[in-house]
Every structure is written in structure tokens, then in C-alpha cells.
């Protein structure tokens, strides 16, 4: 794990000094270098420490709210929402939504349908604003 943290730190330094960020829009799904994170935060995979991320809200050309995707389908789980994208079922991990720097975006995968995007924004709003009760631990 220590070596992976060093590799991620090296890549993060390279991402940080990039002179330009890619142009992106809401509803797009991008490969995003999300890195190695702490505890139960979702990690990226491969040498780019990346995974697909849905751009939910663009704040400016540098910062956006994004939700990582997974190929795991968890039916009836309020923090996972199944989507259909490019003929594949995937899930957005609503509890992993966070703000990202656009320099982390490496390659666009495509754009989610407007209908699915609307559903995700409603669900995310309910989770963040507390319309869903918090889980009991």
C-alpha cells in the first residue's frame, strides 16, 4: 500500500501542474483520477487511479460535484442507484459524491440521459438534505 500511495502522490503532483483543464459539462461521465483515499472512501483503479465519475454540478471550469460509478449493482440500496449507460448496468454511489478539480478528468465516456440524470439529482438532494433517514449503526 505504501508504494501505491507514493505512486498516487507522484501522479497527483503531475495533475496539479497541468496548464489546462478539459472542458466538461453536467451529465457527462468521465474517467477521473480520484486517487487513493482514506477508510471507506472510494478509490480509483489502474495506474491512473481512476474510475468513471458523473458530473452532477459544474460550479466553474475548474470545480464540479461528481459521483463515482461502480459496476456493482446493489438493488434496493438508497445510496446506490442503478443506471443504464452504453448498454451496461452500473450504479452511481450517491454517498461518495464530492467536489473534484477538473484537472483530474482524463477521458470522456459520454453523456447520461436527461431522464436518468434528473432522477439522480433528486435522489442526491434527498440524501444530502436529509429527506432519507440516516442509517443506524
MODELLER restraints for C-alpha pairs under 7 A, 6 or more apart:
rsr = mdl.restraints
at = mdl.atoms
rsr.add(forms.Gaussian(group=physical.xy_distance, feature=features.Distance(at['CA:5:A'], at['CA:36:A']), mean=6.75, stdev=0.5))
rsr.add(forms.Gaussian(group=physical.xy_distance, feature=features.Distance(at['CA:8:A'], at['CA:35:A']), mean=6.14, stdev=0.5))
rsr.add(forms.Gaussian(group=physical.xy_distance, feature=features.Distance(at['CA:8:A'], at['CA:36:A']), mean=6.64, stdev=0.5))
rsr.add(forms.Gaussian(group=physical.xy_distance, feature=features.Distance(at['CA:15:A'], at['CA:103:A']), mean=5.99, stdev=0.5))
rsr.add(forms.Gaussian(group=physical.xy_distance, feature=features.Distance(at['CA:15:A'], at['CA:104:A']), mean=6.51, stdev=0.5))
rsr.add(forms.Gaussian(group=physical.xy_distance, feature=features.Distance(at['CA:16:A'], at['CA:103:A']), mean=6.91, stdev=0.5))
rsr.add(forms.Gaussian(group=physical.xy_distance, feature=features.Distance(at['CA:21:A'], at['CA:62:A']), mean=6.98, stdev=0.5))
rsr.add(forms.Gaussian(group=physical.xy_distance, feature=features.Distance(at['CA:21:A'], at['CA:102:A']), mean=5.78, stdev=0.5))
rsr.add(forms.Gaussian(group=physical.xy_distance, feature=features.Distance(at['CA:21:A'], at['CA:103:A']), mean=4.92, stdev=0.5))
rsr.add(forms.Gaussian(group=physical.xy_distance, feature=features.Distance(at['CA:22:A'], at['CA:102:A']), mean=6.79, stdev=0.5))
rsr.add(forms.Gaussian(group=physical.xy_distance, feature=features.Distance(at['CA:22:A'], at['CA:105:A']), mean=6.97, stdev=0.5))
rsr.add(forms.Gaussian(group=physical.xy_distance, feature=features.Distance(at['CA:25:A'], at['CA:55:A']), mean=6.97, stdev=0.5))
rsr.add(forms.Gaussian(group=physical.xy_distance, feature=features.Distance(at['CA:25:A'], at['CA:58:A']), mean=6.67, stdev=0.5))
rsr.add(forms.Gaussian(group=physical.xy_distance, feature=features.Distance(at['CA:26:A'], at['CA:55:A']), mean=5.02, stdev=0.5))
rsr.add(forms.Gaussian(group=physical.xy_distance, feature=features.Distance(at['CA:26:A'], at['CA:56:A']), mean=5.48, stdev=0.5))
rsr.add(forms.Gaussian(group=physical.xy_distance, feature=features.Distance(at['CA:26:A'], at['CA:57:A']), mean=5.74, stdev=0.5))
rsr.add(forms.Gaussian(group=physical.xy_distance, feature=features.Distance(at['CA:26:A'], at['CA:58:A']), mean=6.03, stdev=0.5))
rsr.add(forms.Gaussian(group=physical.xy_distance, feature=features.Distance(at['CA:27:A'], at['CA:54:A']), mean=6.41, stdev=0.5))
rsr.add(forms.Gaussian(group=physical.xy_distance, feature=features.Distance(at['CA:27:A'], at['CA:55:A']), mean=5.52, stdev=0.5))
rsr.add(forms.Gaussian(group=physical.xy_distance, feature=features.Distance(at['CA:27:A'], at['CA:56:A']), mean=6.11, stdev=0.5))
rsr.add(forms.Gaussian(group=physical.xy_distance, feature=features.Distance(at['CA:27:A'], at['CA:111:A']), mean=5.52, stdev=0.5))
rsr.add(forms.Gaussian(group=physical.xy_distance, feature=features.Distance(at['CA:27:A'], at['CA:112:A']), mean=5.40, stdev=0.5))
rsr.add(forms.Gaussian(group=physical.xy_distance, feature=features.Distance(at['CA:27:A'], at['CA:117:A']), mean=6.34, stdev=0.5))
rsr.add(forms.Gaussian(group=physical.xy_distance, feature=features.Distance(at['CA:28:A'], at['CA:54:A']), mean=5.89, stdev=0.5))
rsr.add(forms.Gaussian(group=physical.xy_distance, feature=features.Distance(at['CA:28:A'], at['CA:55:A']), mean=5.56, stdev=0.5))
rsr.add(forms.Gaussian(group=physical.xy_distance, feature=features.Distance(at['CA:28:A'], at['CA:110:A']), mean=5.69, stdev=0.5))
rsr.add(forms.Gaussian(group=physical.xy_distance, feature=features.Distance(at['CA:28:A'], at['CA:111:A']), mean=4.19, stdev=0.5))
rsr.add(forms.Gaussian(group=physical.xy_distance, feature=features.Distance(at['CA:28:A'], at['CA:112:A']), mean=6.13, stdev=0.5))
rsr.add(forms.Gaussian(group=physical.xy_distance, feature=features.Distance(at['CA:29:A'], at['CA:52:A']), mean=6.27, stdev=0.5))
rsr.add(forms.Gaussian(group=physical.xy_distance, feature=features.Distance(at['CA:29:A'], at['CA:53:A']), mean=5.46, stdev=0.5))
rsr.add(forms.Gaussian(group=physical.xy_distance, feature=features.Distance(at['CA:29:A'], at['CA:54:A']), mean=4.44, stdev=0.5))
rsr.add(forms.Gaussian(group=physical.xy_distance, feature=features.Distance(at['CA:29:A'], at['CA:55:A']), mean=6.26, stdev=0.5))
rsr.add(forms.Gaussian(group=physical.xy_distance, feature=features.Distance(at['CA:29:A'], at['CA:108:A']), mean=6.15, stdev=0.5))
rsr.add(forms.Gaussian(group=physical.xy_distance, feature=features.Distance(at['CA:29:A'], at['CA:109:A']), mean=5.46, stdev=0.5))
rsr.add(forms.Gaussian(group=physical.xy_distance, feature=features.Distance(at['CA:29:A'], at['CA:110:A']), mean=5.50, stdev=0.5))
rsr.add(forms.Gaussian(group=physical.xy_distance, feature=features.Distance(at['CA:29:A'], at['CA:111:A']), mean=5.83, stdev=0.5))
rsr.add(forms.Gaussian(group=physical.xy_distance, feature=features.Distance(at['CA:29:A'], at['CA:112:A']), mean=7.00, stdev=0.5))
rsr.add(forms.Gaussian(group=physical.xy_distance, feature=features.Distance(at['CA:30:A'], at['CA:52:A']), mean=5.38, stdev=0.5))
rsr.add(forms.Gaussian(group=physical.xy_distance, feature=features.Distance(at['CA:30:A'], at['CA:53:A']), mean=5.41, stdev=0.5))
rsr.add(forms.Gaussian(group=physical.xy_distance, feature=features.Distance(at['CA:30:A'], at['CA:54:A']), mean=6.59, stdev=0.5))
rsr.add(forms.Gaussian(group=physical.xy_distance, feature=features.Distance(at['CA:30:A'], at['CA:105:A']), mean=6.27, stdev=0.5))
rsr.add(forms.Gaussian(group=physical.xy_distance, feature=features.Distance(at['CA:30:A'], at['CA:107:A']), mean=5.62, stdev=0.5))
rsr.add(forms.Gaussian(group=physical.xy_distance, feature=features.Distance(at['CA:30:A'], at['CA:108:A']), mean=4.24, stdev=0.5))
rsr.add(forms.Gaussian(group=physical.xy_distance, feature=features.Distance(at['CA:30:A'], at['CA:109:A']), mean=5.30, stdev=0.5))
rsr.add(forms.Gaussian(group=physical.xy_distance, feature=features.Distance(at['CA:31:A'], at['CA:50:A']), mean=6.05, stdev=0.5))
rsr.add(forms.Gaussian(group=physical.xy_distance, feature=features.Distance(at['CA:31:A'], at['CA:51:A']), mean=5.37, stdev=0.5))
rsr.add(forms.Gaussian(group=physical.xy_distance, feature=features.Distance(at['CA:31:A'], at['CA:52:A']), mean=4.44, stdev=0.5))
rsr.add(forms.Gaussian(group=physical.xy_distance, feature=features.Distance(at['CA:31:A'], at['CA:53:A']), mean=6.25, stdev=0.5))
rsr.add(forms.Gaussian(group=physical.xy_distance, feature=features.Distance(at['CA:31:A'], at['CA:105:A']), mean=5.98, stdev=0.5))
rsr.add(forms.Gaussian(group=physical.xy_distance, feature=features.Distance(at['CA:31:A'], at['CA:106:A']), mean=5.53, stdev=0.5))
rsr.add(forms.Gaussian(group=physical.xy_distance, feature=features.Distance(at['CA:31:A'], at['CA:107:A']), mean=5.20, stdev=0.5))
rsr.add(forms.Gaussian(group=physical.xy_distance, feature=features.Distance(at['CA:31:A'], at['CA:108:A']), mean=6.18, stdev=0.5))
rsr.add(forms.Gaussian(group=physical.xy_distance, feature=features.Distance(at['CA:31:A'], at['CA:109:A']), mean=6.91, stdev=0.5))
rsr.add(forms.Gaussian(group=physical.xy_distance, feature=features.Distance(at['CA:32:A'], at['CA:50:A']), mean=5.01, stdev=0.5))
rsr.add(forms.Gaussian(group=physical.xy_distance, feature=features.Distance(at['CA:32:A'], at['CA:51:A']), mean=5.62, stdev=0.5))
rsr.add(forms.Gaussian(group=physical.xy_distance, feature=features.Distance(at['CA:32:A'], at['CA:52:A']), mean=6.00, stdev=0.5))
rsr.add(forms.Gaussian(group=physical.xy_distance, feature=features.Distance(at['CA:32:A'], at['CA:53:A']), mean=6.14, stdev=0.5))
rsr.add(forms.Gaussian(group=physical.xy_distance, feature=features.Distance(at['CA:32:A'], at['CA:104:A']), mean=5.31, stdev=0.5))
rsr.add(forms.Gaussian(group=physical.xy_distance, feature=features.Distance(at['CA:32:A'], at['CA:105:A']), mean=4.40, stdev=0.5))
rsr.add(forms.Gaussian(group=physical.xy_distance, feature=features.Distance(at['CA:32:A'], at['CA:106:A']), mean=5.71, stdev=0.5))
rsr.add(forms.Gaussian(group=physical.xy_distance, feature=features.Distance(at['CA:33:A'], at['CA:44:A']), mean=6.39, stdev=0.5))
rsr.add(forms.Gaussian(group=physical.xy_distance, feature=features.Distance(at['CA:33:A'], at['CA:48:A']), mean=5.79, stdev=0.5))
rsr.add(forms.Gaussian(group=physical.xy_distance, feature=features.Distance(at['CA:33:A'], at['CA:49:A']), mean=5.16, stdev=0.5))
rsr.add(forms.Gaussian(group=physical.xy_distance, feature=features.Distance(at['CA:33:A'], at['CA:50:A']), mean=3.97, stdev=0.5))
rsr.add(forms.Gaussian(group=physical.xy_distance, feature=features.Distance(at['CA:33:A'], at['CA:51:A']), mean=6.73, stdev=0.5))
rsr.add(forms.Gaussian(group=physical.xy_distance, feature=features.Distance(at['CA:33:A'], at['CA:104:A']), mean=4.99, stdev=0.5))
rsr.add(forms.Gaussian(group=physical.xy_distance, feature=features.Distance(at['CA:33:A'], at['CA:105:A']), mean=6.45, stdev=0.5))
rsr.add(forms.Gaussian(group=physical.xy_distance, feature=features.Distance(at['CA:34:A'], at['CA:43:A']), mean=6.50, stdev=0.5))
rsr.add(forms.Gaussian(group=physical.xy_distance, feature=features.Distance(at['CA:34:A'], at['CA:44:A']), mean=5.28, stdev=0.5))
rsr.add(forms.Gaussian(group=physical.xy_distance, feature=features.Distance(at['CA:34:A'], at['CA:49:A']), mean=6.13, stdev=0.5))
rsr.add(forms.Gaussian(group=physical.xy_distance, feature=features.Distance(at['CA:34:A'], at['CA:50:A']), mean=5.48, stdev=0.5))
rsr.add(forms.Gaussian(group=physical.xy_distance, feature=features.Distance(at['CA:34:A'], at['CA:51:A']), mean=7.00, stdev=0.5))
rsr.add(forms.Gaussian(group=physical.xy_distance, feature=features.Distance(at['CA:34:A'], at['CA:104:A']), mean=6.93, stdev=0.5))
rsr.add(forms.Gaussian(group=physical.xy_distance, feature=features.Distance(at['CA:35:A'], at['CA:43:A']), mean=5.79, stdev=0.5))
rsr.add(forms.Gaussian(group=physical.xy_distance, feature=features.Distance(at['CA:35:A'], at['CA:44:A']), mean=5.05, stdev=0.5))
rsr.add(forms.Gaussian(group=physical.xy_distance, feature=features.Distance(at['CA:35:A'], at['CA:49:A']), mean=4.78, stdev=0.5))
rsr.add(forms.Gaussian(group=physical.xy_distance, feature=features.Distance(at['CA:35:A'], at['CA:50:A']), mean=6.58, stdev=0.5))
rsr.add(forms.Gaussian(group=physical.xy_distance, feature=features.Distance(at['CA:36:A'], at['CA:43:A']), mean=4.98, stdev=0.5))
rsr.add(forms.Gaussian(group=physical.xy_distance, feature=features.Distance(at['CA:36:A'], at['CA:44:A']), mean=6.26, stdev=0.5))
rsr.add(forms.Gaussian(group=physical.xy_distance, feature=features.Distance(at['CA:36:A'], at['CA:49:A']), mean=6.91, stdev=0.5))
rsr.add(forms.Gaussian(group=physical.xy_distance, feature=features.Distance(at['CA:37:A'], at['CA:43:A']), mean=5.72, stdev=0.5))
rsr.add(forms.Gaussian(group=physical.xy_distance, feature=features.Distance(at['CA:41:A'], at['CA:96:A']), mean=6.87, stdev=0.5))
rsr.add(forms.Gaussian(group=physical.xy_distance, feature=features.Distance(at['CA:42:A'], at['CA:96:A']), mean=6.92, stdev=0.5))
rsr.add(forms.Gaussian(group=physical.xy_distance, feature=features.Distance(at['CA:44:A'], at['CA:50:A']), mean=4.14, stdev=0.5))
rsr.add(forms.Gaussian(group=physical.xy_distance, feature=features.Distance(at['CA:44:A'], at['CA:51:A']), mean=5.28, stdev=0.5))
rsr.add(forms.Gaussian(group=physical.xy_distance, feature=features.Distance(at['CA:45:A'], at['CA:51:A']), mean=6.32, stdev=0.5))
rsr.add(forms.Gaussian(group=physical.xy_distance, feature=features.Distance(at['CA:51:A'], at['CA:68:A']), mean=6.79, stdev=0.5))
rsr.add(forms.Gaussian(group=physical.xy_distance, feature=features.Distance(at['CA:52:A'], at['CA:68:A']), mean=5.84, stdev=0.5))
rsr.add(forms.Gaussian(group=physical.xy_distance, feature=features.Distance(at['CA:52:A'], at['CA:69:A']), mean=5.42, stdev=0.5))
rsr.add(forms.Gaussian(group=physical.xy_distance, feature=features.Distance(at['CA:53:A'], at['CA:66:A']), mean=5.90, stdev=0.5))
rsr.add(forms.Gaussian(group=physical.xy_distance, feature=features.Distance(at['CA:53:A'], at['CA:67:A']), mean=5.27, stdev=0.5))
rsr.add(forms.Gaussian(group=physical.xy_distance, feature=features.Distance(at['CA:53:A'], at['CA:68:A']), mean=4.20, stdev=0.5))
rsr.add(forms.Gaussian(group=physical.xy_distance, feature=features.Distance(at['CA:53:A'], at['CA:69:A']), mean=5.72, stdev=0.5))
rsr.add(forms.Gaussian(group=physical.xy_distance, feature=features.Distance(at['CA:54:A'], at['CA:66:A']), mean=5.28, stdev=0.5))
rsr.add(forms.Gaussian(group=physical.xy_distance, feature=features.Distance(at['CA:54:A'], at['CA:67:A']), mean=5.15, stdev=0.5))
rsr.add(forms.Gaussian(group=physical.xy_distance, feature=features.Distance(at['CA:54:A'], at['CA:68:A']), mean=6.34, stdev=0.5))
rsr.add(forms.Gaussian(group=physical.xy_distance, feature=features.Distance(at['CA:55:A'], at['CA:64:A']), mean=6.64, stdev=0.5))
rsr.add(forms.Gaussian(group=physical.xy_distance, feature=features.Distance(at['CA:55:A'], at['CA:65:A']), mean=6.15, stdev=0.5))
rsr.add(forms.Gaussian(group=physical.xy_distance, feature=features.Distance(at['CA:55:A'], at['CA:66:A']), mean=4.58, stdev=0.5))
rsr.add(forms.Gaussian(group=physical.xy_distance, feature=features.Distance(at['CA:55:A'], at['CA:67:A']), mean=6.83, stdev=0.5))
rsr.add(forms.Gaussian(group=physical.xy_distance, feature=features.Distance(at['CA:56:A'], at['CA:65:A']), mean=5.52, stdev=0.5))
rsr.add(forms.Gaussian(group=physical.xy_distance, feature=features.Distance(at['CA:56:A'], at['CA:66:A']), mean=5.31, stdev=0.5))
rsr.add(forms.Gaussian(group=physical.xy_distance, feature=features.Distance(at['CA:57:A'], at['CA:64:A']), mean=5.54, stdev=0.5))
rsr.add(forms.Gaussian(group=physical.xy_distance, feature=features.Distance(at['CA:57:A'], at['CA:65:A']), mean=5.01, stdev=0.5))
rsr.add(forms.Gaussian(group=physical.xy_distance, feature=features.Distance(at['CA:58:A'], at['CA:64:A']), mean=4.43, stdev=0.5))
rsr.add(forms.Gaussian(group=physical.xy_distance, feature=features.Distance(at['CA:58:A'], at['CA:65:A']), mean=6.51, stdev=0.5))
rsr.add(forms.Gaussian(group=physical.xy_distance, feature=features.Distance(at['CA:62:A'], at['CA:101:A']), mean=5.58, stdev=0.5))
rsr.add(forms.Gaussian(group=physical.xy_distance, feature=features.Distance(at['CA:62:A'], at['CA:102:A']), mean=4.99, stdev=0.5))
rsr.add(forms.Gaussian(group=physical.xy_distance, feature=features.Distance(at['CA:63:A'], at['CA:99:A']), mean=6.74, stdev=0.5))
rsr.add(forms.Gaussian(group=physical.xy_distance, feature=features.Distance(at['CA:63:A'], at['CA:100:A']), mean=5.77, stdev=0.5))
rsr.add(forms.Gaussian(group=physical.xy_distance, feature=features.Distance(at['CA:63:A'], at['CA:101:A']), mean=4.81, stdev=0.5))
rsr.add(forms.Gaussian(group=physical.xy_distance, feature=features.Distance(at['CA:63:A'], at['CA:102:A']), mean=5.83, stdev=0.5))
rsr.add(forms.Gaussian(group=physical.xy_distance, feature=features.Distance(at['CA:64:A'], at['CA:99:A']), mean=5.50, stdev=0.5))
rsr.add(forms.Gaussian(group=physical.xy_distance, feature=features.Distance(at['CA:64:A'], at['CA:100:A']), mean=5.51, stdev=0.5))
rsr.add(forms.Gaussian(group=physical.xy_distance, feature=features.Distance(at['CA:64:A'], at['CA:101:A']), mean=6.68, stdev=0.5))
rsr.add(forms.Gaussian(group=physical.xy_distance, feature=features.Distance(at['CA:65:A'], at['CA:97:A']), mean=6.82, stdev=0.5))
rsr.add(forms.Gaussian(group=physical.xy_distance, feature=features.Distance(at['CA:65:A'], at['CA:98:A']), mean=5.46, stdev=0.5))
rsr.add(forms.Gaussian(group=physical.xy_distance, feature=features.Distance(at['CA:65:A'], at['CA:99:A']), mean=4.38, stdev=0.5))
rsr.add(forms.Gaussian(group=physical.xy_distance, feature=features.Distance(at['CA:65:A'], at['CA:100:A']), mean=6.22, stdev=0.5))
rsr.add(forms.Gaussian(group=physical.xy_distance, feature=features.Distance(at['CA:66:A'], at['CA:97:A']), mean=5.56, stdev=0.5))
rsr.add(forms.Gaussian(group=physical.xy_distance, feature=features.Distance(at['CA:66:A'], at['CA:98:A']), mean=5.71, stdev=0.5))
rsr.add(forms.Gaussian(group=physical.xy_distance, feature=features.Distance(at['CA:66:A'], at['CA:99:A']), mean=6.21, stdev=0.5))
rsr.add(forms.Gaussian(group=physical.xy_distance, feature=features.Distance(at['CA:66:A'], at['CA:100:A']), mean=6.71, stdev=0.5))
rsr.add(forms.Gaussian(group=physical.xy_distance, feature=features.Distance(at['CA:67:A'], at['CA:92:A']), mean=6.28, stdev=0.5))
rsr.add(forms.Gaussian(group=physical.xy_distance, feature=features.Distance(at['CA:67:A'], at['CA:93:A']), mean=6.25, stdev=0.5))
rsr.add(forms.Gaussian(group=physical.xy_distance, feature=features.Distance(at['CA:67:A'], at['CA:94:A']), mean=6.29, stdev=0.5))
rsr.add(forms.Gaussian(group=physical.xy_distance, feature=features.Distance(at['CA:67:A'], at['CA:96:A']), mean=6.14, stdev=0.5))
rsr.add(forms.Gaussian(group=physical.xy_distance, feature=features.Distance(at['CA:67:A'], at['CA:97:A']), mean=4.38, stdev=0.5))
rsr.add(forms.Gaussian(group=physical.xy_distance, feature=features.Distance(at['CA:67:A'], at['CA:98:A']), mean=6.71, stdev=0.5))
rsr.add(forms.Gaussian(group=physical.xy_distance, feature=features.Distance(at['CA:68:A'], at['CA:92:A']), mean=6.00, stdev=0.5))
rsr.add(forms.Gaussian(group=physical.xy_distance, feature=features.Distance(at['CA:68:A'], at['CA:93:A']), mean=5.85, stdev=0.5))
rsr.add(forms.Gaussian(group=physical.xy_distance, feature=features.Distance(at['CA:68:A'], at['CA:96:A']), mean=6.63, stdev=0.5))
rsr.add(forms.Gaussian(group=physical.xy_distance, feature=features.Distance(at['CA:68:A'], at['CA:97:A']), mean=6.92, stdev=0.5))
rsr.add(forms.Gaussian(group=physical.xy_distance, feature=features.Distance(at['CA:69:A'], at['CA:90:A']), mean=6.76, stdev=0.5))
rsr.add(forms.Gaussian(group=physical.xy_distance, feature=features.Distance(at['CA:69:A'], at['CA:91:A']), mean=5.56, stdev=0.5))
rsr.add(forms.Gaussian(group=physical.xy_distance, feature=features.Distance(at['CA:69:A'], at['CA:92:A']), mean=4.48, stdev=0.5))
rsr.add(forms.Gaussian(group=physical.xy_distance, feature=features.Distance(at['CA:69:A'], at['CA:93:A']), mean=5.94, stdev=0.5))
rsr.add(forms.Gaussian(group=physical.xy_distance, feature=features.Distance(at['CA:70:A'], at['CA:90:A']), mean=5.83, stdev=0.5))
rsr.add(forms.Gaussian(group=physical.xy_distance, feature=features.Distance(at['CA:70:A'], at['CA:91:A']), mean=5.34, stdev=0.5))
rsr.add(forms.Gaussian(group=physical.xy_distance, feature=features.Distance(at['CA:70:A'], at['CA:92:A']), mean=6.45, stdev=0.5))
rsr.add(forms.Gaussian(group=physical.xy_distance, feature=features.Distance(at['CA:71:A'], at['CA:90:A']), mean=4.68, stdev=0.5))
rsr.add(forms.Gaussian(group=physical.xy_distance, feature=features.Distance(at['CA:71:A'], at['CA:91:A']), mean=6.27, stdev=0.5))
rsr.add(forms.Gaussian(group=physical.xy_distance, feature=features.Distance(at['CA:72:A'], at['CA:90:A']), mean=6.47, stdev=0.5))
rsr.add(forms.Gaussian(group=physical.xy_distance, feature=features.Distance(at['CA:72:A'], at['CA:91:A']), mean=6.47, stdev=0.5))
rsr.add(forms.Gaussian(group=physical.xy_distance, feature=features.Distance(at['CA:73:A'], at['CA:82:A']), mean=6.50, stdev=0.5))
rsr.add(forms.Gaussian(group=physical.xy_distance, feature=features.Distance(at['CA:73:A'], at['CA:90:A']), mean=6.27, stdev=0.5))
rsr.add(forms.Gaussian(group=physical.xy_distance, feature=features.Distance(at['CA:73:A'], at['CA:91:A']), mean=5.81, stdev=0.5))
rsr.add(forms.Gaussian(group=physical.xy_distance, feature=features.Distance(at['CA:74:A'], at['CA:80:A']), mean=6.35, stdev=0.5))
rsr.add(forms.Gaussian(group=physical.xy_distance, feature=features.Distance(at['CA:79:A'], at['CA:93:A']), mean=6.01, stdev=0.5))
rsr.add(forms.Gaussian(group=physical.xy_distance, feature=features.Distance(at['CA:79:A'], at['CA:94:A']), mean=4.97, stdev=0.5))
rsr.add(forms.Gaussian(group=physical.xy_distance, feature=features.Distance(at['CA:79:A'], at['CA:95:A']), mean=5.45, stdev=0.5))
rsr.add(forms.Gaussian(group=physical.xy_distance, feature=features.Distance(at['CA:80:A'], at['CA:91:A']), mean=5.84, stdev=0.5))
rsr.add(forms.Gaussian(group=physical.xy_distance, feature=features.Distance(at['CA:80:A'], at['CA:92:A']), mean=5.65, stdev=0.5))
rsr.add(forms.Gaussian(group=physical.xy_distance, feature=features.Distance(at['CA:80:A'], at['CA:93:A']), mean=4.82, stdev=0.5))
rsr.add(forms.Gaussian(group=physical.xy_distance, feature=features.Distance(at['CA:80:A'], at['CA:94:A']), mean=5.77, stdev=0.5))
rsr.add(forms.Gaussian(group=physical.xy_distance, feature=features.Distance(at['CA:81:A'], at['CA:91:A']), mean=5.13, stdev=0.5))
rsr.add(forms.Gaussian(group=physical.xy_distance, feature=features.Distance(at['CA:81:A'], at['CA:92:A']), mean=5.35, stdev=0.5))
rsr.add(forms.Gaussian(group=physical.xy_distance, feature=features.Distance(at['CA:81:A'], at['CA:93:A']), mean=6.86, stdev=0.5))
rsr.add(forms.Gaussian(group=physical.xy_distance, feature=features.Distance(at['CA:82:A'], at['CA:89:A']), mean=6.66, stdev=0.5))
rsr.add(forms.Gaussian(group=physical.xy_distance, feature=features.Distance(at['CA:82:A'], at['CA:90:A']), mean=5.63, stdev=0.5))
rsr.add(forms.Gaussian(group=physical.xy_distance, feature=features.Distance(at['CA:82:A'], at['CA:91:A']), mean=4.29, stdev=0.5))
rsr.add(forms.Gaussian(group=physical.xy_distance, feature=features.Distance(at['CA:82:A'], at['CA:92:A']), mean=6.57, stdev=0.5))
rsr.add(forms.Gaussian(group=physical.xy_distance, feature=features.Distance(at['CA:83:A'], at['CA:89:A']), mean=5.74, stdev=0.5))
rsr.add(forms.Gaussian(group=physical.xy_distance, feature=features.Distance(at['CA:83:A'], at['CA:90:A']), mean=5.37, stdev=0.5))
rsr.add(forms.Gaussian(group=physical.xy_distance, feature=features.Distance(at['CA:83:A'], at['CA:91:A']), mean=5.70, stdev=0.5))
rsr.add(forms.Gaussian(group=physical.xy_distance, feature=features.Distance(at['CA:83:A'], at['CA:116:A']), mean=6.94, stdev=0.5))
rsr.add(forms.Gaussian(group=physical.xy_distance, feature=features.Distance(at['CA:84:A'], at['CA:90:A']), mean=6.34, stdev=0.5))
rsr.add(forms.Gaussian(group=physical.xy_distance, feature=features.Distance(at['CA:85:A'], at['CA:112:A']), mean=6.63, stdev=0.5))
rsr.add(forms.Gaussian(group=physical.xy_distance, feature=features.Distance(at['CA:94:A'], at['CA:124:A']), mean=6.26, stdev=0.5))
rsr.add(forms.Gaussian(group=physical.xy_distance, feature=features.Distance(at['CA:126:A'], at['CA:132:A']), mean=6.07, stdev=0.5))
